[in-house]
Each structure stands twice: as C-alpha cells, then as structure tokens.
C-alpha cells in the first residue's frame, strides 16, 4: 500500500486518474447505440434495460410554468377573424414563437410573458408556409443573420431578419428584432401551395408543395447570365416539367401533397414525407453543395414494412390502415448512433429505424436511404459519411408499452390518469428524446404528451396538458414542438463536431448540460417544458424526503451512479443540496453499501489471489464523478495556433467553461474534506480496517486530484484573461512548441514539459509590466501574484510571488527618472531576487542587472543559482567521475551568464553599455538623464569599465567557490588578459597554473625564492600551446612574487620538455630562449651553483643548435658523409631536434661521425681536460 504522501506526486495523480477511469468503465458504458433500442437487442449485459417502473417518481416532463400562457392579445384578435388558414410554430434560433393568420405573421418572445409581437402583413394572399434559414455567406449584408421564407398561395418571399441587443445595451443579443423586406428576392409560386420547408446550415432552401414535388430556392447577390438573382427549380417530376400543365392531372393521377422535409446536415441527405407515407431520399453531395439527386423512394410503405421479419407482428394484415401512416421523420445524429440515421414515427406510436446499409440476412429493398461506410464514433473532429447513399434497410418496433403513469395538467395542478391507445398527430426527436403528441381526448380539450427516451431505468412517462375551455385542441390545429438548445458547460470548445452532451450518454451529459428545454406552441398558447435529467429526479426525491423512494432510486441506478449524482448536486452552485431524510436512512445506507451485484464466480476467469477490497458505492460514485468531470478536457490541448494563421494563438476553452470547472472541482474537494470518513462506514467495516484505511487514502488522493485540476483551470483562466496570442509570442521557439503540445493532463500531472506553466506565468507578468509601466507595474504585479497564489498555490508559490515582485521593482528601476531612484530600486530588486534564486532565469535577469550596474549583485545571484544546481559542491572535488562532470556542467550553465557580462569588461566583444547612475554617472557627468536615455544606455568610460571589472573579479575571488575561481582563471587565460590574471596573485592561482601547465606534483620554490630545490627535476611533456602559456604565466607569477629560483625552474622545465606532434613541437631556438630566461632568473637568486649549471645548459644547447644548423645545410646541399643515406641523415636530424641531449651524445653521435670538426673543438673547449694531441688532430681536420 502506497504511503499517502506519494499520491501528491505526478505519478500518484496519474494513478488516481487511471483508477477513476477504470471504475467508471466498469460501472457504465458511455456509448449506447440507439439501434439496439430500436431492435430490442441488448448486446451488453452492463447496459441497464428499460425494465424499471417507478410510478411514484416525479414525471420526466415538467412544465416550467404552472399553466399555459395565452397567445398575445393581438394574435387572438386576428385569430377570431380568421378566414382562410392559420399556422403556428417556434424559431429557437431567434428566441421567437410565430403564428400566421391569413396574410399576417406575428413573432414574439416565447420565454417572456407580455412581449408585444412583431407583425408583418406585407402580403395580400394568405400565408401557407413559414420557415427560417441561415443566409448564404456573402449574399446579404452582415446585419441580416437569418432569412425568413414566407410562402403565400401566389408567391414566395424572402425577408431579412435582424436581431440585436437593446438600445441601452444588454447581454441579450435577441432583444430587438426587425424584418427587412427584400423586393428583389421574391418569385411566383406557379399555382403550387407550399406545404413544408427545410434549410441546410450552408444556406440552401428547399420547399415541398401540394403537387408532391420538391423545389429548391436559389438566390445570389446579383443576377448572372446563367441564373437570376432569385429563382426556383424543381427536383422531382422528371418529364412532367416538359409537359403542359393540364396533362399531368389525367396521365399521372392526382398528386399527393408533401407533409414534411427533413435535412441531415451531417450526412448531406434530405428526406421528404408525403401524405400517403411515401418517403423519398435526395443526395446533396459529399459536401452538401452539389445539386440534389433523388436516389431512393419508398412508395408502398405498408407493403414493404410487412415483409420485414418484425414488421408482420407490428403491422398485422387487416389492421386499421390509419395506424400505418407515417406522421413524423427525424434525423438521428451520428453522435447518437453510427448505425441508424432516420427515425419514422407511426400514427399509433410504432417506430421504424433505417440503418445505413444492408445487413446479413436482410433483403435489400429500395426505399429509405443508406450511408454505407459511416465512420466509427468518437473520431476527432466529427463524423462523416464516406460513401453516398444508395439503399437502406429498415427495422420495426412496436409502439411503446402503455405502462407507467400519466400526469394531467388541469387548473394548474397535476393529477394522475390512465393511458389509452395512442393516436399520434405530431412528434419531436431531439438529443435522444422522442416527444409524441396524441390527438385530443373525448372532451376535445385534454391532449397527452408522451416522452420516450434512451433512459436506463425509467419508463416513458407522459404529461397531459389541458388547453382550457373554448380553445381548439391539437387535433384541429397541428401543434409544433422544438427544443431550445442548452449549451454544455464543458466540452463544446474541444469538440467542434458537436456538443459534448449530445455525444455522450445521459448520465454523462447531465454533468455538463442543463435539462432539455421544449416549447409547445398551439392556438391555445405557448408552454415551456423541460425534461428532467436523472439528477433532477434525485433532487426532487430528496426534496420529498422519502426514504423508500430514495432506496428505489439507488437500487434502480446502482449505488455508484446514484452517489455520483449526489456529488453532482453537492458541487453544482446552481442547484441546492437538501439534507438527507434521516441519519443513516435508506439513501445513506444505499450510498455506503457495496457496489457489487452479487452472484457466483465465473469459473472461466482466473481468480486474483490478492483482490482489491470491494470499495463502497460512495467511493465508486466519487471516482465516476471526477473522471466524467475531467474526461472532456483531460487529453485536450489547451493553447493552439489558429488553423488559418499559425502565428495567431488561441485558447481552446472559454472563460465560462473554466470558471465552472474550477468551482466544481473546488466544491468536490471541499465536500470530501467536510464529509470525511463518517461513522457509518467505520461501523460497517470494523473487521476490515485495512480496507477502510485504503479507501480513505484513495478518497484523499481523489481530493488532491480535484484540487490540482481546479488550480490548473484557475491558472489557465488567469493566463487566458490576458492576450493569449501576445503572451505566447513572447516565448522562444522551444517553449512555443511545448505550449502547442501542452495537454490538460500535462498541466495537472506536470509530467512532460514541467516548465511550460512557469514560462506562461512569466510571460503574463512581463506583459503586465509592459502594459502598466512605472510604479503602477509594481501594484499590478502584486495583485496578479496574490490572485495566482490564492487560486493556484501549487503552480504559484510564495517564492514565485516574491520573484515577480522583485521583477516589478527591476522594471521600475529601469524606468526611474533619476539615478538615485534607479540605484535604490535596483538594489531592492536585487535583494528580492537573492531571496528566491530558485525562481530566477539567469538568461533574463543577469543582463538587466548588469545594465543597472549591479555587477557584484550579478556575481552573487549567479553563485546562489549555481549552489542550487550543485547543492553538494561536487564540482569542487578532484577526479573526473560522472557525478563530478554533471555537477560541473550544471555550474557552467550558470557561470556562462556571468562570463557574458565580464568578457566585454575585459575588452572582448562589443563595448559594454549600462544606464548611467550613482557615482559612475556623476563621474561621467550624466547624472539626471531622462528615462529615454536610460532605456538606451551609454557605453562605459575606461574608468567605469575598470571599476566594474575589478568589482566583479573581487566578488568572484571573495566567494570561495573554487570551481568558479578556476573558471575565472581559465577565462582570463583564453582572452589573453594576462595582466588582470597576475594582478591577483594567490596560492590558488599558482596551483591552477601548475596543474594546467602540467607541473602537478612538482615542488616550487620556497618563500625565499631560491635554491636548487626550486628546479624541476626530469623532463615533462609533451605540452600543448595552452599548457606552455600557463607555465609562462606561472614563471611570471613567480617573478612577480620574487621567487626567482622557482621561475628559473619553470623556464628550465620548458627548455627541457619533450617535443610532440602539432602544436606540442618544440624548436631548439625555443629551448635556447627558455634557458636564457632561466639563467637570467638564476642570476637574480645569487646562487653560483645554479647559475653555473644553467650557463652550461645554455652552452650545450647552443652547440646542439649549431650541429642541427650544419646538418640542415648538408641535407640541403645533398653532401652526405660516406656510408650515410639521405633518409638516415633526416632521421638523425629529427632526433637531434626532438629533445635536449647530453654533451657526450652531441660529440659521439653527431659532431665526430659527421666530421663537424669546428663543433668538436668547441665541445673540447667546453669539456676541458682533453688531451692536446686530440685537439691538434681536430684542428688539423678543420
């Protein structure tokens, strides 16, 4: 069992989220295809069936108002004088209900009582059809958001619809409405009564006529040679369009009027329904913009449906043919079903479902439509139909069982009644919910609404609406229902293909979407309804304080699902959480009970020898709630470049979504903190203490996950509140790439790119500083820091607040109006930065501090950052282990910022620039410079540069950081700053020069600076040019410290070192020069023995140089001695030049064999005690 502390880490939070997801997947399947419901097949045993009947529960349909408001008085007055026809409906796109009476059209707000209707009576003939469409882009002015299609008996007119907020301002964008006549966009009806209307999202307008044909209204901005500005084309009829108008009446029979047109904007298919239940299918092309093409027709509906395997049982021969009529067509969105796309509702409630293609064992019949090859659900960016429709297969289902209870609205009160056989006159399908309206009852006043939904536990209840005395029922006047879209709280921004709530199961979507809103419009008035979600039913049951009903609810949905709904009620701010009925009552007992369903062990599965405890229903519900709440954004990218312009960045979540998610996560954490363990689980699990402790730890882990997610959303919301595009463009290329790949999961767990959030916060503060400026920047940053620290303490700690306050002070120093203010603000900012070195980005801060002349502060800040990078000072240790190398590399990354400031002071690179301030400004005569001059800075004078250089070097030498001092010495050597290096003689410098020069372990001269002990014994090398330079500097250091004997020893070592390839080669001239320097220093010591020895070495080296010179001349003249080849002479010359040789080797190996008699005489003269006869023989040879 993991310790609770480990759950705070990223790995622990990831494990918690994974456990929550596994629990959720075990409890409930998210997707449930509605074709399974249509065919009465349960393919998954985990999916709950519609077998629960709870008549005591609240109805799923609830009237928002206790009674149906009457139609506006203006409409009623016109209705009483109706002479021809009247219709009614609702346009949720503009928040208006409408009614047409003869030639008058009225529009008014259905969600506001007492609204004065807008009347349009610009037509002379009676209005027969009204529709609202989106205009095609670029055709009308931008002020026209919608087009109202008004069809009369003689013409079809397009009206512009403009909506706007109130004149005094307001948040309601639909407050004001005006209709704009467009005389150029009208056309004759050609003696055809328009009966139905449909429009696409792209602006295409289709009309159905009483002649049984489908028409398309085509409109453009201007006339063209091919087409008029506004025209009409017929999509059906074929050759009939070429014949005279009097022929079709007796050649083709009496036409059947079309009742309904339905457009599927996802699959780009249109359906038409005729009065005789004939269905036609039109293909609009892959993109929905191609000419409509009829691809299928179902003329004999009854004959086709009876041939289906389940059709005979539903539509038995001899049954009343009126029950077989199709009254309604509804498109099933691909988010709800990828197998079924069209729902047909019969007059008695039968359902026909058309899936997208033929299936095994089913005959292929013409009729309906198909969309073969539909994409699988859940694909990112929406679903698409990859092949066009050619045919379809139908399934049938009997009418909904007449079980359950109905509720009748009479006199503003709800009362129970019985359900009789349905006689459906109108229907509506939206968001997985089917609402049916039957004809009026025997009294002609009561009309019943039946709701059928993909509900897991509840039967389809119904509500009866009393239309009031004297008002016509829905049988006389066809009613219309439509839903007002309730946007989701989280998710739509991340799923452009559709609403997150619409794509998910009802138990999931209720967490993000409010109740489904329905509007009933009839001649009696307008009634707003809403469909209760399961959580709304639970809330109503809690308000009833009935333990028995609560126990039924928990048993019906299961303890985990019911507990998840309890958490939803507890954490939603717009819903009140009532108290439990009693301490330890039925609801609480069900919530704390085990979530298992019992039963035996499946013997085909191996038994886990170490099974997990059977977690309580409350814990499972918590896991389900948190995982569902995080599911829409967990794997989502948060800030991405625009698809049109990659240099423009935008946030994927809206402010409202993030605010609601933050509140819910915080409320979930608070609810867990307040609830605690409780007594009931403790009593029940006295013998399972370990399991109880494990569950409490898991609950705490979930609470930490919720708290971290809330803080992440708060941080993201704060970042988005600024200009996201401007903030991201402040970052470097690598950080931009990290921001583009940043998922919400990464932000919560801080697994990959942990510094991305910090970079965004830094950019936000920098933007705040730039926008505010001056003293206001400090106050603005303080407010921003306080807000971040309170809302996201895990991402913005106390040290972060101090750092950004110091940054604000630094900004104020840069914009200060005087040198004194600048110096004081800079010192204060430096003090703040030194307190929080872990938050400092040296690449951004060092240059700004140097500009403000805080050179010693630069050194101290870099030292503190380096100490954090190497807390154990492993870089100081000797050797070359992996840990030491890593520590030195970490310190080098810090020191390079310091050296970037020091090198210009040493004369390397461009001259340093700084703001004139303090004593330096007074010396330069620039004190009191304006802010503009300070921003640009001015080059340092030689005196200022020397003072700044000396201040930095003294600060480094005083630091005691041995590795930094070594880096300083190495830098001074590299830039040839020999005088600056030798200006600070110390034991550390001498040790550094000896080690880098290759003299490690050799003894140096004592404080007196003399004696034979100062000489370096033996040969060293080969030495690189850099090592030679270090030894030369060491000799100069010894001379500076009056250690002449040690200096002589260093020069002698340089003279006698071994030669090597490349820059390690040593010429005899260099050796002789080094010996001369050694002799010079030996004479300063006053040691005759040392002087005589070096004088002899100089003489021997001179003789060796003379021999080499003569051999070179012979080699050039090709005058080799007898028995010596050219190659042999070259080899001897190379050996002679490679090292210092003894006097005897020079004579015996080179001078005498090569008959260099002059050199032989010099060697004899130097050696002394040579026999006279030998000297005379050499002289004779010369």
NORBEL-V636580 format. One line per field, one symbol per residue. ss: DSSP state (a for helix, b for strand, c for the rest). phi: phi as a letter, one per 40 degrees, with the letter a starting at -180 (. if undefined). psi: psi as a letter, one per 40 degrees, with the letter a starting at -180 (. if undefined). A space follows every 50 residues. Layout:
BEGIN
ss=???
phi=???
psi=???
END
This chain:
BEGIN
ss=cccaaaaacaaaaaaaaaaaaaaaaaaccccccaaaaacccccccccccc ccccccccccbbbcccccbcccaaaaaaaacccccbbbbbbaaacbbbbb bccbbbbbbccccccccbbbccccccbbbbbbbbcccccccccccbbbbb bbccbbbbbbbbbbcccccccccccbbbbbbbbbbbbbcccccbbbbbbc ccccbbbbbccccbbbbbbccccccccccbbbbbcccaaaaacccccaaa accccccbbbbbbbccccbbbbbbccccbbbbbcccccccccbbbbbbcc aaaaaaccccaaaaccccccaaaacbbbbbbccccccccbbbbbbbcccc bbbbbcccccccccbccccccccbccccccccccbccccccbbbbbbccc cccccbbbbbccbbbbbccccccbbbbbbbccbbbbbbcccccccbbbbb bbbccccccccbbbbbcccccccccccccbbbbbcccccccaaaccccca aaaccaaaaccccccbbbbbbbccbbbbbbbccaaaaaaaaaaaccaaaa aaaaaaacaaaaaaaaaaaaaccccccccccccccaaaaaaacbcccccc cccccccccccccccbaaaaaaaaaaaaaaaaaaccbcbbbcccccccbb bcccaaaaaaaaaaaaaaaaaaaaacccaaaaaaccccaaaaaaaaaaaa aaaaaaaaaaaaaaaaaaaaaccaaaaaccccaaaaaaaaccbaaaaaac cccccaaaaaaaaaaaaaaaaaccaaaaaaaaaaaaaaaaaccccccaaa aaaaaaaaaaaaaaccccaaaaaaaaaaaaaaaaacaaaccaaaaaaaaa acccaaaaaaaaaaaaaaaccccaaacccccaaaaaaaaaaaaaaaaaaa aaaaacccccccbbcccaaaaaaaccccccaaaaaacbbccaaaaaaaaa aaaaaaaaaccaaaaaaaaaaaaacccaaaaaccccaaaaaaaaaaaccc cccccccccccaaaccccccbcccaaaaaaaaaaaaaaaacccaaaaaaa aaaaaacbcccaaacccaaaaaaaaaaaaaaaaaaccaaaaaaaaaaaaa aaaaaaaaaaaaaaaaaccccccccaaaaaaaaaaaaaccccaaaaaaaa acccccaaaaaaaaaaaccccaaaaaaaaaac
phi=.ccdcccccccccccccccccccccccacccbcccccccfbbcbcccccc bcbbccccccbbccbcaccccddcccccccbcbbaabaaabccbfbcbab bfbbbbbacccacgccccbbbcbccccbababbccccgcbcccccabccb bbcbabbbbcbbbaccccgicccbcbbabbcbdcbaaccfgbccbaaaab cchcbbbbbccgbbbbcbbacacbccacdbabbccbhgcccccccccdcb cbgccbcccabbbbcccfbbbbbcccgcbbbbccgcbgbcdcbcbaabcb ccccccccdbccccbcdgcdccccccbabbccccccacbbbbbbbccbgc bbbbccicbcgbccbchgaabcgccccgccggbaccbccbaabbbbaccd ccbgbbbbcbggbcacacbbccbcbaaabafgbbbbbccccdcgbcbbbb bbacbcbccccabcbccgcgbcccccbccbbabccbcccbhdccbccicc cccbcccccccbbccccbbbbaccibbcbacccdccccccccccfbcccc cccccccgdcccccccccccbcccbcbcccdacgcccccccccccccggc ccccbccccbccccccccccccccccccccdcbcbcccbbccccbccbba ccbccccccccccccccccccccccgcgccccccbccbcccccccccccc ccccccccccccccccccccccccccccccccccccccccccbcdccccf cbfcccccccccccccccccccggcccccccccccccccccaccbbcccc ccccccccccccccbccbcccccccccccccccccbcccccccccccccc ccgccccccccccccccccbccfccccchbcccccccccccccccccccc ccccccgbgcccbaccagccccccgbcgccccccccgacccdcccccccc cccccccccgccccccccdccccccgcccccccbcacccccccccccgbc gccbccccgagccccccgcbgcbccccccccccccccccccgcccccccc cccccbcccacgcccbcccccccccccccccccccgcccccccccccccc cccccccccccccccccfbcccgbccccccccccccccacbccccccccb ccccfccccccccccccgfcdcdccccccccc
psi=hiiddeeeiddddddddddddddddddihdhhheddddefhheheehhig ehhgdeiiidhhhdidihiiiiddddddddehdciiiiaigddefiiihh hbeihhhiheehiehhihhhfeidiiheihihihiihediiddhdihhhh haedihihhhhhiiiideiiehefdihihhigdegiiieffhhhdiiiii deeihiihieeeihihhhiidiiiediidhihiheidbeddeiideddde deihihihdihhhhedefiiiihideehhihhheideeeihhhheihgdg ddddddeideddddgiieihedeeiheihhhhidddhedhehhhhideei hhhhieiiihehihiiiaiigifiiiieiieiiihdiiidiiiiiiiiii ifiaiihhhhfeihiiiihahighdiihhhfehhhihiiiadeedhhhhh hhigiddiigiihhhheiieiiaeddhhihiihhhhiidhdddegeeiid ddeiiddddeddiaihhihhhaedahhhiihhidddddddddddfhdddd ddddddeiddddddddddddehdehihiiidihfaddddddeiieieaia hheehihhdgiiigiidddddddddddddeddedeiidhiiiddheehii ieiidddddddddddddddddddddadiddddddfdefdddddddddddd dddddddddddddddddddddahdddddeeiiddddddddehidddddef cigeeddddddddddddddddciadddddddddddddddddgddegaddd ddddddddddddddeieidddddddddddddddddgdeehhddddddddd defgdddddddddddddddgdefddeiiafiddddddddddddddddddd dddddeehaiiihihhiadddddefeieiiddddddiiiiiddddddddd dddddddedegdddddddddddddefgddddeeghiddddddddddeefh eiiiiaddfaideeihiiiiaihiddddddddddddddddefgddddddd dddddeiiiaibeeihiddddddddddddddddddehddddddddddddd ddddddddddddddddefgiihehidddddddddddedihiidddddddd dddefgdddddddddddifhidddddddddd.
END
